[in-house]
Amino acid sequence: MAVSTNDLKNGMTLDLPEGLFSVVEFQHVKPGKGGAFVRTKLKNVRTGAVLDRTYRADEKLEQAIIDKRDMQFLYRDGTDYVFMDNTSYEQLNVSEAALGSAASYLKEGDTANLALYDAEIVGVDLPASVELTVSDTEPGIQGDRVSGARKPATLQTGLVVQVPLFVNPGDLVKVDTRTGEYLTRA
């Protein structure tokens, strides 16, 4: 579907020859001399690379319709992750590569918002934080009371995060999905 550069909005997705891009910001400029133009900052949906582009006013661009669905992660099937659509109950096999870093935060039963374009996953939205169980970490050493000291801990999904010394195996911890950092014990 073609859309005019005059109708651009933040968050809109465009199908450009270079790939799929989301509009981060745009500015309509009408100089004293010459024709009006639109300055845009575009972010590649797949790689995250940012592009600055300038288009003539009323130039036509191809809009990409992204289908966002809430899906529940059911189980792993070999290297694939099996998700179920919460409305139609259809199951979808997704490769670990398509999920990217989101795979490190998913445990069975969790819900994620998957963005699909032509049956291809182009983005995964997770909650701001998730609760995961610590599967392995070194015990805190008695007498080691350095303020703010951290140790590595392996979580149930295989993700390794830095946690305070008082966290033990079996503890439930809250992890920020945007930064991958330990927040608190749950």
C-alpha positions, 0 to 999 in steps of 0.5 A: 500500500503506497503512502505519501511522505506527508502522511508519515507517522512515528512507528509506521513501517515502510517497505523500502528497497533496502529492507523493512524500516520503522519511522523513528521521527520525521520533520516536514520542512518548507524552506523559503525557496524551493519545494517542501521536503520531509526529513526522516530518521528510519530504523531497520526492523531486522538489524536495528541500524538507523538511517537518515533520509530526505524525501520530497513532499508528497513522494510515495513510499510503500507501507508495510502492514505488520501483524502483531499477535500475542502468542504463548510460548509452549515448548522447544522442539529441537532448535525451534520454539513453538508458540500458540496464537492466543486468539486462533490457537494455531501453533507456529514454529519459530527458529531461535535466530528469528527470536534473537536475544528474546530467546534468552528470556522465554520460559514455557508458558510466557506470552510474547508479542510477535510482529509478523510481516508476510509470515516472517517474524520481524520483531519480538516484544517482551514484558519489561522484566521477567522472573527466572530461576537461578539454576547455577551460581557460586555460593556467597563467601562468608565475610565477603561483604564488599558493597555492590559485589557481584557474581555470575549466575546462570538462569533456567534459560541459559542466560548468564547475569551478574547478581549480588552475592546473597543470591543462591541456586533455586532463587527466583530473580527479576531480570530487565529484558531491555538491558539484560541486568538483574533487578531484584529477587522475586 
